[in-house]
Amino acid sequence: MTRYATTSSSPKSDLLQGTLDLLILHVVALVPLHGYAIGQRIQQISKRTLQVQQGSLYPALHRLEKRGLLRAEWQTSETGREAKFYTLTKAGRKQLELERTNWERLAAGISLILQSAE
Amino acid sequence: MVRLFSRIFRPRGLDPQIEKELQFHVDEQADRYVEAGLPRDEAVRRARADVGSIQHIKEEVRDVWTWRWFADAVQDLRFALRTYFRMPVFAVTAVLTLALGIGVNTALFTIVRQVLFKSLPVSNPEELVEIDCNAGPGVTGGRGTCMHSYPAFRLLSERHDGLSGVFAFAPVPNGLIASFHGRRELITGQLASANIFDVLGVGPAAGRLLLGPDDRAGAEPVAVLSYGYWRRAFAGDRAVVGQSLILDNRDVAIVGVLPRTFRGVTLGEVYDVILPLGTADLFRAGPPSRSGGTASLLGSANMGWLAFMGRRQRGLSDEQIATRLEPVFKQSAEAMIAPVPLDVRKHLNLTAENIRVDVRRAAFGGASNLRRTLQPTLRVLMVIVVLVLLIACANLAGLFLAQALNRHREFGLRLALGAGRSRLMRQLFTESLLLAFIGGGLGLVFAQWIGPAGFTLATDDTGLRAVNLEPDRWILAFTAALSVVAALVVGTVVVLRVSSANPQDALRNVGVAASPRLTKAMLVAQIAFTITLVGSAALFLETLTNFRRIDVGFQPKELMTITMDAGLRSVEASRAIEYIRHATERLAALPGVRAVTYSNAAMGTGVPMNLMVDVPGFAGARDSASSGEIFAGPGFVRTLGLTLLAGNDFEATDRANPGSVAIVNESFASFFFGTIDVVGRTFALRGPGNQPIRIDGVVKDARDRGVKRPTQPVMYLPFDASKVRTVTFAVRGENAISSLREPIRRTLERLDPAVGIARMTTVDAQFDDVLRRERLLAALGVVFGGLALVLVAIGLYGMLNTMVVKRTTEIGVRMALGAARTQIAWMIAREIFVVVFLGVSLGVTGHMVAARLVQSQLFGIEPSDPTAAAGAVFGLIAVAAVAVWAPARRATLLDPMTALRNE
């Protein structure tokens, strides 16, 4: 099982933080979601390979909101509770594309290296 | 205020939003668990556990939105304020302790900066130099041929290679009597060459300053007023410029006023008026000349009475300038000795060959008498105030530690709730900084009051007038730096203690620091500094006592001295003689007066003149045959209470033939004759044509120059009013001499309108005045030492008290098992033995170091004298015993059953 940005006090690496940001942006791109659903969705899509710690998720959401990549709104959820829903902004969509390209380039590069080593 | 800041830096209502968002998360997750079949409460618990530390997430999120440290700082500050409001006694004690420590340090720093480091308030002060010259060894009187005479200055002002300008100045020795619209006042005056303000770069506040023509011989006398005198005597009225002021019975035109910032070229010496050097002969009497009257100062090449200063040319060192000036001083000296026959020159070793010029930076007023005399005292004071600050810090750290122990639970709880350790430390530093700044602010206020008060005690009002003790940005910076240092010292100690706190222990409330080692260390430090301080205080007290115990050789009680002003010098000889005769008679006739005499120096203030004498049969070196000379009136020995060892006192009849008899002191007799049995022997003042003087009486040595200076050979010669016009009356009363002050004043002032009183004081008061620095040091030592002892007592008491409370259960068990009460008391007392022992040993070492630092201010006691240290140790142990008694007694009086139930 892969764990992202685990314990509370350990500093997060830029790569992991950037990756989490990418995943969040990707998940939210389809439909506005609240924090809990974002965490669940990432787990589901990755077939439970990735588990997101709340200690990293919420600060990441607020960071993205502050950078203007996400917009937040309080709405009633499907369970009838008040929840904070996050929507992708225009800038967020651009950022998503940029990061997706970056990630693919990086992933391709890494797998090339790993293959050649075999 | 704090709230305002936090609103600016953090979006409104952020915290509740985050909480709501996280609560939603927990609720949703709990729903899932319920769906999976868990009971509701278990589901909620699991959901919460999944989220982890909500506190921590909140902090992280807050971090995203705010300028973190500032928000934290604001929060810390609010928390600190709340904490202190909950324990006001602690906060007030801490603030006052710090205010005291910082206050005395700030006050002293203000004085030190003014006296030791401040530049003169002129343009480019670093360029100013003092120029001095030395005639080299072997010449009597030190300076010998190298005279700072007026002709020498004239030559120097024509040829001052290496200096862009040079000026000369000298004080008017006994002050001037100023009359303005009928008001008479004794003021101070300085003679200065007219270019002084050009060279200094000082402009007028009103009117004009001195100009070249003012200096010419026969010019109309003019005066420039100092700002202080202008405000004091003329209420700052600009209309006085152009009016005339009567100085020593001469009309002098007021031409201008100096700026407020200019306080003279010599630190600590302010003059009310500046007069052009060209008028020196009007205001400063030269030596008596053979023809009667006085010689001209301006014309005389062998009267050195001036000081020289100049402004250096860029890029030249002191030595380079000195080398360039040397030929000028040699030429002056050669011109001066030219009329002396060659063989006499050889005999007296008069030569211009060895003349050396000394040039040194004057920016700090190095020639200042104030600086010279205050420097050693200030050094010692620095030692004292630094000790006070250290004690305050140690005490404060102890207080904080005790407080930290009480707050152990709070800290543990915060750690357990996920607060970072670094955050906790910052909180503690914030708390100590807050206290330190409040204490520092108070200290600054405190310093405004004790600075001038202390300075007045160390010098007198004139000294205070000469320096500016108002705080400036340097003082503020110093106080702030001191506060920060104090906060860091205190904060570090507490953080060391707290950061080792284990949250679990704290929460379970077990094993709460049974041995607060840091508290003990602070107490050890406090005791050590206290011993050091009290030890020095003991040395100062002993010094003061030793001075008081000195046999001054005359009777200082019930004795008043009255020095007359320059008015007596300005009248004709016959009028002066009449004045002295009448004054003596009328004073003697006053009820309550036992005897009256007069002399040319107030007893105990100095010997006006030292002269070379020729004594037949004297075996010592010719150059060493010098003696002090005091002119004394009839009844001198009787009135002052000198001890006549042989011969007679002066009588009124001696005046008939002055200069033929003398009374000498014991030192004189034994130095020149090797015996005190010298009545009837003769000697002569060195010089051609001087008549032999017969010794008519021998007195025991008296402290003519004051208690602080050793006795020397002195000859008392009959007062000759036709030559000597500096008169001090001495009046001995039956009792309560102070009550005679007014009758004496009225008697002397009614006699002659031209003559006034310059100074009037009892000899007792004058002695106190001479010892003012010793008294200051002793008083400060006693006050601060006492305070330090009280603080130690409080510290020890607090430590033991806490210990007794903590070990109540243990004591109960021991007593239940049969321990005797004495054993319990011993167990408690033992705790502090180590602390006191270590503190005392360190303190004695500290005392030995400090004693050597304060050596310059000691008299009659060696710095290594063990009694001072012993006294300090004894005092501390006594204080410790008192502090220990109450907690130890409380422990022994514990009821075992109650103690056991305490748990």
Interface residues (C-beta under 8 A of the other chain):
Chain A: S8 S9 H34 G35 Y36 G39 Q53 Q54 G55 Y58 P59 H62 R63 K66 S77 T79 R81 E82 A83 K84
Chain B: Q17 I18 K20 E21 L22 F24 H25 D27 E28 Q29 D31 D50 V51 G52 S53 H56 I57 E60 V61 D63 V64 W65 G418 G420
